[in-house]
């Protein structure tokens, strides 16, 4: 009888959460997986890797951003394995520290893989977040079957603001959604024409309302002040109808994409569409599965969690090895996630790196019931 009452109350809470967007079921305390489900896939002895993407052939694309004072390459590729060789991607020239802007990365701040095998990379042109840009912002497409850059799409200056730093990218069909982490805003970019619409300028949903909190405490910027970064994490639902976006610090917001393609939609309509979807901690990565389940890397607790389309949270794992888990990638029932130790970079510790080498990319087996939807929208 008691168990039945608990189940009734649980389903009632789920139903209420689905009707009232501001509410949601609390994240369970007990993890569904164990330490054995988290195994090393690759290591780096010299770079802070903050994001990974798994290609269909099993190769891992690794992002080592310049703003963390990494040495080149900013983008590299390797196959999982302790002895695997990590090589610049798509080649050495694109990862050269300088040269013609049209032929090398300046400051990579996000990447995503589309269903046609294109890797879209955000180059913010800002290698140091405390200094002005040194090159125009752009999107760069790499064909992962030929391993060649096949398109460079400049971002119109009219879509940026003084202090803009583009970071993160989600793509559905021919539209890229790119958040501005320097001056809160969101860009919708037509990948064929380059036409760009900026929306949600400085709205609360995209603005960091508090500092980033890692497991070791509040992260401090080089000037000693608590670090707060606007909208940086973004994902799009498989049907392309919804964006999920948040500042590093959280919370997570849910936005209808239809308003970006409607020329009649007003800034007020866009702002009102931004609904708080879940009260997250500070996150290092966000991705979405083919069934619409969201997965995120929680840097405050060293956890990986999921959130189904039916708004059911699953606490998948907490592990001390997940020191600042970063941009994660789902492939074949496994999540790949770098334990980047981003907050231990030299820029946050008076020029002295506190990273415990090597930085490890982990492979995590997702529990089978972690995508179950109890109640759909």
PyMOL commands that set and color helices and strands:
alter all, ss='L'
color gray80, all
select helices_A, chain A and resi 2-19+35-37+66-68+93-95+101-103+157-159+204-206+258-261+267-273+342-344+346-348+368-371
alter helices_A, ss='H'
color red, helices_A
select strands_A, chain A and resi 38-44+51-54+59-63+75-79+87-88+108-113+118-123+138-143+148-154+170-172+175-180+185-190+196-199+213-214+217-218+233-236+242-246+252-256+275-278+283-288+294-298+303-307+313-318+329-331+334-339+359-365
alter strands_A, ss='S'
color yellow, strands_A
deselect
rebuild
show_as cartoon
